[in-house]
């Protein structure tokens, strides 16, 4: 719901030496689309996925980022009103440029998350949950697409044991 990456942005602003922040989404890729285009559009179907905490169409923390980056409370309020009334908004070009300088967005479907769970377990012995796998897959896509070889941290906020059916299925499919 954008909370982890917003915390990363704040840590960066406080001096943590962080490069680009990579935002991972599942099939409900409203944030990926937003980072790429500046259009936030919740007028789409909500997909139920194996990473349910990422099953969102309205990000509760994106509003905070828009304010922190723009320092324009009236503009952010106007965008949020438009989202509530019309289901979408477009950020100004200057703000989009700022967002894209700090963030990169990508998405991973259920099949990709399951492949990543299996791959991570086979290669490292680490058993990750479906949300972490989504982030891990997007991190790998980021590296492949940008050539950025700097060390990268993938935040993991859930236990694989919280999603046993999906994790077990991933291990069985990728064995």
Buried (B, 14 or more C-beta within 10 A) or exposed (E): BBEBBBEBBEEBEEEEEBEBBBBBBBBBBBBBBBBBBBEBBBEEEEBEBBBBBBBBBBBEBBBBBBBEBBEBEEBBEEBBEBBEEEBBBBBEEEBBEBBBEBBBBBBBBBEBBBBBBBBBBEEEEEBBBBBBBBBBBBBBBBBEEEEBEEEBEBEBEBEBEEBEEBBEBBBEEBE
